[in-house]
Amino acid sequence: MEPGARTSRAIPEPSTAGTEIIDREAERRRLHQAICKRESLLICGPRGVGKTTVISAVLAELPPAMGRSVISVDGPHGLQPFLRALLNKLHEAGDKTLRKHLSVEKVGRDSFKGWLNSAPTSKLKGSIYRSMQMDSYWVFLDHLPPLTHAMANVVRELVWMLNTPVYLAARGSGPGEVGYATNLYWGEQQRLVLPPLHKAAACELLEACIQRFGLAHLNLDGFREAVLSFSRYNPGALVGMCKLAAEERYHYGSRIKTRMIHIDYLMSLNGRNPPASGLDGMRLGDRGPHGFRRPSRETARDRC
């Protein structure tokens, strides 16, 4: 795909907005550059590493006038739900080609949903391809299961035949994560990998979360070390555990039941709700509810 094809929109350099995203400047710039050049990209990394956050931050920095040209689809399973989601976004964006086609078929605002649910696959594809051919779009796909052969073919048509860049967020780059889309993002130039944070950045995020979730008044002896260890510097895990730490059911006096927070956080990743009572009846040893020795008193940076 040729850089800059079929678009005259100028996209400015990213601003310094979104400073709550820590240690992701290189990734944000890489994504921003790919958008400028209309280059498709696989954005991959483990769960909770911040893929959606980085995408949202970069899209928020784009000019408001570009809003309708960014098509974001989140979570459809299967070919027809995928096609309907794309068309629904195009309809919401006010795509002129789609509106003209619907007008010919006498499909109005009130009847669009019925038409969308009853149209055959071939008609759904045709409507999408016509719109993508007549205007310049950027398509972002997030929280999708591994792409089936049919879904990957649609993405391939968008990228290779219609010069429409597709940005796919996934937990890896293999068939288990992206399915049949592996050959679309085959090399390093087509991939943006988000690793866990560096230790210093994880410490900075942790201190920000302590303030954000009002944890500073609690006894944090050992809490920082435990959360950093359990999270392995994964920002999603770190924020998720700090959020749980704000709940009273995870407090033992002024202490925090860090091990229980870790267990319940892992349970929530598997779709299980944390128990309402936590472990209120557990016996606490001399090492405290989190199981870590008290650290010496030092600065926040040294503690990390």
C-alpha angles and dihedrals in degrees: 000000000000115000113252095011118166098356136096096179113125113219115200125222114276115271128225091260118124097043088161086081103086126207096354101106094113092050092047092051092048092053092044091053091049090053091049091051093040090237119157116237139192108218106200140171140119123298113289095014091123107262095139091042093054092046092049092048094051093046090050089058094055120099114277090235088063092059098098091050093061111084113193120188121186127196112336116159117211136012101283096045087048093052092044091051091052092048093046090054091049089050092050089050090056095241106195096210092053093045091051091050092048091049090056089052090045093241111153134188093274095046098043095092092052091048091048093052095045102040115107121245093257092056092047091052093046092052092050094047093049092052094046091048094052099045139029116255139169113214121206120191120192137170093013124149116241105301116257119227091260094049092047089052090056091050090047091053091050094049103037104028104029100033091233111146116227122202111200121193114205141153092246144351101250131095091267091062106030102019114201093357093082094102091053092061100032104143141045091260089062095048135075110191119198112203125191115282123274113258095254091051091047089053091050091050091047092054090048090052092049088058095039095053096038098245098137093093091059128085101267097181104142093355096106094048092047096049093046090050096045094044094047085215092298104148095211092054092044094052092042094054093045090052090053090047089065091065116097093225088071093054127096102191103305093336127095124232094227097170091053090049090054093050094048091046090055090048090053090055089059092052096260120128116233112254112266094232100043108200098314091151098050121123113241121218128215090272092066132245093299095050096232129117119248112266123227117264110268142131122300091251092050092048089059 
